[in-house]
Amino acid sequence: MTVTILKQVPFFSGLNNTELNKVLAIARVKKYTSGQMVFAKEDLGDNFFVVKTGRIKIFTTVGSEKRKTFAFLKKGDFFGEMSLLGGKTRSASAQAADDSELFVIPKKSFKMLILENPDFTLKLLYTLTDRLNKADKEIESMLFHNILGRLADAILELSKDKHTKPVKMAIDQNELAQYLGTTRVPVCRAINTLKRSGVIDYHRGELIILNSERLHSIAGKAG
């Protein structure tokens, strides 16, 4: 692994070569196959992770069956910091959604990075603030929006890094239900409503946004 590789990861972009070499000295790269668990809820936290390639799903399980997906993390995103900062167990589970490679930084080295690198610490704080804001908006959506509005909002959030025209993404109804914290049946009904309205198309796990302006309106956002 070289400094050039680290520079390609957005999370490390603010560090100079000296700081990047320090990261190289403490980080290792670990590969995960699609579906493999990175860690489970309630595990002891001993590592900080940054996504090098692939996608990581962050989720929690309620009871024996119901799941709530919090996020799909991609290249440059980090996770695993909460239990390291708070000294507690993992508050959620992490699983490879695709074949992935992660930078893994041990707890002791993570704390050293925070103490010695202001840019690293600021980027960490900015991202944590964004995540808290997103959590607040999600709570508001669950309280005040119906399933159609929540689904529209979720589609926009999950597709925001897609640049095809029309926007397309591969996701099944179970994943959408888990992201919304509900079951498959209401999600299926909401998808069919959006399809009949000409807002989206959905077939065999591929969702296509046909009318972005209308989708923003249903989600209660400016287009």
C-alpha positions as CSV (number, residue, x, y, z in Angstrom):
1,M,0.0,0.0,0.0
2,T,1.3,3.5,-0.9
3,V,0.6,7.1,-0.1
4,T,-0.9,7.5,-3.6
5,I,-3.6,4.9,-2.8
6,L,-4.5,6.7,0.5
7,K,-4.7,10.1,-1.4
8,Q,-7.5,8.6,-3.5
9,V,-9.6,8.0,-0.4
10,P,-11.6,11.2,0.3
11,F,-11.4,10.8,4.1
12,F,-7.6,11.0,4.0
13,S,-7.4,13.8,1.4
14,G,-6.7,16.6,3.9
15,L,-3.6,14.9,5.3
16,N,-0.1,15.8,4.1
17,N,2.5,13.1,3.1
18,T,4.0,12.9,6.6
19,E,0.6,12.3,8.1
20,L,-0.3,9.8,5.4
21,N,2.9,7.9,6.0
22,K,1.8,7.7,9.7
23,V,-1.5,6.2,8.6
24,L,0.4,3.7,6.4
25,A,2.4,2.6,9.4
26,I,-0.7,1.8,11.4
27,A,-3.4,0.8,8.9
28,R,-3.9,-2.6,7.2
29,V,-6.2,-3.5,4.3
30,K,-8.7,-6.4,4.9
31,K,-10.9,-7.9,2.2
32,Y,-14.5,-8.9,2.8
33,T,-16.7,-10.9,0.4
34,S,-20.3,-9.9,-0.3
35,G,-22.5,-10.8,2.7
36,Q,-19.6,-11.2,5.1
37,M,-20.0,-9.6,8.5
38,V,-17.5,-6.9,9.6
39,F,-18.8,-6.8,13.1
40,A,-22.1,-7.4,14.9
41,K,-24.1,-5.3,17.3
42,E,-22.9,-5.6,20.9
43,D,-19.4,-6.7,19.8
44,L,-16.5,-4.9,21.6
45,G,-15.1,-2.1,19.4
46,D,-11.4,-2.5,18.7
47,N,-11.0,-1.1,15.2
48,F,-11.9,2.0,13.1
49,F,-12.7,1.3,9.4
50,V,-12.5,3.3,6.2
51,V,-14.0,1.9,3.0
52,K,-11.3,1.5,0.3
53,T,-13.6,-0.2,-2.3
54,G,-17.1,-1.8,-2.3
55,R,-20.1,-1.0,-0.1
56,I,-20.8,-1.6,3.6
57,K,-24.3,-1.9,5.0
58,I,-24.8,-0.5,8.6
59,F,-27.9,-2.0,10.2
60,T,-29.5,-3.1,13.4
61,T,-31.8,-6.0,14.2
62,V,-35.0,-5.7,16.3
63,G,-36.2,-9.0,17.7
64,S,-35.5,-12.1,15.7
65,E,-36.5,-10.9,12.2
66,K,-37.0,-7.2,11.8
67,R,-34.0,-5.1,10.5
68,K,-33.4,-1.4,10.1
69,T,-30.7,-0.3,7.6
70,F,-29.1,3.0,8.5
71,A,-26.8,3.5,5.6
72,F,-24.8,2.0,2.7
73,L,-21.2,3.3,2.9
74,K,-19.0,3.6,-0.1
75,K,-15.4,4.5,-0.9
76,G,-14.0,7.1,1.5
77,D,-16.7,6.6,4.1
78,F,-15.7,5.6,7.6
79,F,-17.5,3.7,10.4
80,G,-16.8,2.0,13.8
81,E,-15.8,5.2,15.6
82,M,-18.7,5.4,18.1
83,S,-17.7,2.5,20.2
84,L,-14.0,3.6,20.2
85,L,-14.9,7.1,21.3
86,G,-17.4,6.0,23.9
87,G,-15.6,2.9,25.1
88,K,-18.7,0.8,24.6
89,T,-19.9,-2.1,22.5
90,R,-21.0,-1.7,18.8
91,S,-24.3,0.0,18.5
92,A,-25.1,-1.5,15.1
93,S,-23.9,-4.2,12.8
94,A,-21.7,-3.8,9.7
95,Q,-21.8,-6.2,6.7
96,A,-20.3,-6.1,3.2
97,A,-23.0,-5.4,0.7
98,D,-20.5,-6.1,-2.2
99,D,-17.0,-7.5,-2.3
100,S,-15.1,-4.8,-0.3
101,E,-11.7,-3.7,0.9
102,L,-11.4,-1.8,4.2
103,F,-8.6,0.2,5.8
104,V,-8.5,-1.1,9.4
105,I,-7.0,1.1,12.1
106,P,-6.6,-0.3,15.7
107,K,-8.2,1.6,18.6
108,K,-5.0,2.9,20.1
109,S,-3.7,4.2,16.7
110,F,-7.1,5.8,16.0
111,K,-6.9,7.8,19.2
112,M,-3.4,8.9,18.3
113,L,-4.6,10.2,14.9
114,I,-7.3,12.2,16.7
115,L,-4.8,13.8,19.1
116,E,-2.1,14.5,16.5
117,N,-4.0,15.5,13.3
118,P,-6.5,18.5,13.5
119,D,-7.7,17.9,9.9
120,F,-8.5,14.3,10.6
121,T,-10.4,15.2,13.8
122,L,-12.4,18.0,12.1
123,K,-13.4,15.7,9.2
124,L,-14.5,13.2,11.7
125,L,-16.6,15.8,13.6
126,Y,-18.1,17.2,10.3
127,T,-19.2,13.7,9.3
128,L,-20.7,12.8,12.7
129,T,-22.7,16.1,12.5
130,D,-24.0,15.2,9.1
131,R,-25.0,11.8,10.4
132,L,-26.8,13.3,13.4
133,N,-28.7,15.7,11.1
134,K,-29.7,12.8,8.8
135,A,-31.0,10.8,11.9
136,D,-33.0,13.8,13.0
137,K,-34.6,14.1,9.5
138,E,-35.3,10.4,9.4
139,I,-37.1,10.6,12.8
140,E,-39.1,13.6,11.5
141,S,-40.0,11.6,8.4
142,M,-41.2,8.6,10.4
143,L,-43.4,10.9,12.5
144,F,-44.9,13.1,9.9
145,H,-44.6,11.4,6.5
146,N,-46.6,8.5,5.1
147,I,-44.9,5.5,3.6
148,L,-45.0,7.0,0.0
149,G,-43.1,10.1,1.1
150,R,-40.6,8.0,3.1
151,L,-40.0,5.7,0.1
152,A,-39.5,8.7,-2.2
153,D,-37.0,10.2,0.2
154,A,-35.2,6.9,0.5
155,I,-34.9,6.5,-3.2
156,L,-33.4,10.0,-3.6
157,E,-31.0,9.3,-0.8
158,L,-29.8,5.9,-2.0
159,S,-29.5,7.1,-5.6
160,K,-27.7,10.4,-5.0
161,D,-24.3,9.1,-6.2
162,K,-25.8,7.7,-9.4
163,H,-25.0,9.7,-12.6
164,T,-26.8,7.8,-15.3
165,K,-29.7,9.3,-17.2
166,P,-32.3,8.2,-16.3
167,V,-31.0,7.3,-12.8
168,K,-30.9,3.6,-12.2
169,M,-30.0,1.5,-9.1
170,A,-30.1,-2.1,-8.2
171,I,-32.0,-2.7,-4.9
172,D,-34.6,-5.3,-3.9
173,Q,-37.8,-4.6,-2.0
174,N,-36.5,-6.3,1.2
175,E,-33.5,-3.9,1.3
176,L,-35.8,-0.9,0.8
177,A,-38.1,-2.2,3.6
178,Q,-35.1,-2.6,5.9
179,Y,-33.9,0.9,5.0
180,L,-37.3,2.3,5.9
181,G,-37.6,0.2,9.1
182,T,-40.8,-1.5,7.9
183,T,-41.9,-4.7,6.1
184,R,-42.0,-5.6,2.5
185,V,-45.8,-5.4,1.9
186,P,-46.2,-1.6,2.4
187,V,-43.1,-1.0,0.4
188,C,-44.4,-3.1,-2.4
189,R,-47.7,-1.2,-2.4
190,A,-45.8,2.2,-2.4
191,I,-43.6,1.1,-5.3
192,N,-46.6,0.1,-7.3
193,T,-48.2,3.5,-6.6
194,L,-45.1,5.3,-7.9
195,K,-45.0,3.0,-10.9
196,R,-48.7,3.7,-11.8
197,S,-48.0,7.4,-11.5
198,G,-45.1,7.2,-13.9
199,V,-42.6,8.4,-11.2
200,I,-40.4,5.3,-11.3
201,D,-40.1,2.0,-13.0
202,Y,-39.2,-1.2,-11.0
203,H,-38.5,-4.6,-12.5
204,R,-36.5,-7.5,-11.2
205,G,-34.6,-5.5,-8.6
206,E,-33.8,-2.5,-10.8
207,L,-35.3,0.8,-9.9
208,I,-35.4,3.6,-12.5
209,I,-36.3,7.2,-11.7
210,L,-38.6,8.5,-14.5
211,N,-39.7,11.8,-13.0
212,S,-37.2,13.3,-10.6
213,E,-39.2,16.5,-10.0
214,R,-42.3,14.6,-9.0
215,L,-40.2,12.3,-6.8
216,H,-38.8,15.3,-4.9
217,S,-42.3,16.7,-4.5
218,I,-43.6,13.5,-3.0
219,A,-40.6,13.4,-0.6
220,G,-41.3,17.0,0.4
221,K,-38.0,18.3,-1.0
222,A,-37.2,21.1,-3.4
223,G,-36.3,19.6,-6.8
